[in-house]
């Protein structure tokens, strides 16, 4: 549930509004956070607002000396028809020790004392220049006190690049879907998807963790692939011994297979089987031998 600003009436030069709950249907989200300004550090100075800013006055339990801090806030959205919208987001103070006023410089309008509690979401519209007066007493307090305002610079001059609200006021286009009612009628927060900060943090942390896991997996894969390639290259480059084929000797078994041969027969058996040739060859009684014998003369 989100609140919508409703204009109740005009007090001098300013508008006062209250918030009524309404639920918005959103489909898109952009993240633009307004700058945060410490009012107590800008006492006597001027702060320019070109889009939006969070104006904060935070007083701890010990405030020191009494102080009347005045800060001039000037709208610089366009060259002409500039205005300021000041919305109270958080008021928690003891009216005896800390209170605040808002004054329009050009119309002399001023707000009532702003203090206590229950002022959240009340809006004031001023000219292009307003003064925020924070008054505090010195001494010790039993608790911290705080003011938080949202200052939005808007214009009645519609120009290119601006977002035109339903109330015909133009604001910085970046203020759309930032979670704040910059238009005053919530028209800048329609068609947005709102994610609470815990969900945003969860998405961011989850995304970073997933990215880290993917990076580690990729690195491990690359290292393993590189190691396998190096091992393969080392095996292919190593010298390989060529086997030498030995010539087999007849009668000798190879080392691969051992053959069993029967024992040789005894010598007596061998001698009986061998035919001994005659001592001299026989006489050839042939005509050729006769003719070959020389005759005497």
CORQUIHU-V235420 format. One record per backbone hydrogen bond with DSSP energy under -0.5 kcal/mol. CO is the residue of the C=O (numbers start at 1). NH is the residue of the N-H. Records with the same first field share a line. If there is no record, write none. Layout:
# CORQUIHU-V235420
CO->NH + NH
This chain:
# CORQUIHU-V235420
2->22
4->20
6->18
9->16
10->12
11->14
14->11
16->8 + 9
18->6
20->4
22->2
24->26
25->191
28->193
30->32
35->54
37->39 + 56
38->41
39->42
42->45
45->72
47->74
48->50
49->76
51->153
52->35
53->55 + 151
54->37 + 56
55->149
56->39 + 40
57->59 + 147
59->145
61->63 + 141
64->139
67->69 + 136
68->70
69->134
70->44
71->73 + 132
72->47
73->130
74->49
81->156
83->154
84->86 + 126
85->87 + 152
86->124
87->89 + 150
88->121
90->148
92->146
93->95
94->97 + 98
97->137
99->135
100->114
101->133
102->111
103->105 + 131
104->108
109->104
113->115
114->100
116->93
119->122
122->88
123->17
124->86
126->84
127->84
128->75
129->105 + 106
130->73
131->103 + 133
132->71 + 134
133->101 + 135
134->69
135->99
136->67
139->63 + 64
145->59
146->92
147->57
148->89 + 90
149->55 + 151
150->87 + 152
151->53
152->85 + 154
154->83
155->170
156->158
157->159
159->162
161->173
162->164
163->165 + 171
165->168
169->165
170->155
171->163
172->175
173->176
175->178
177->30
180->182
186->189
187->190
188->177
192->194
193->195
196->200
197->201
198->202
199->203
200->204
201->205
202->206
203->207
204->208
205->209
206->210
207->211
208->212
209->213
210->214
211->215
212->216
213->217
214->218
215->219
216->220
217->221
218->222
219->223
220->224
221->225
222->226
223->227
224->228
225->229
226->230
227->231
228->232
229->233
230->234
231->235
232->236
233->237
234->238
241->243
243->245
244->246
249->252
251->253
257->259
259->261
266->270
267->271
268->272
269->273
270->273 + 274
271->274
273->275
274->276
275->277
283->285
284->286
286->290
287->291
288->292
289->293
290->293
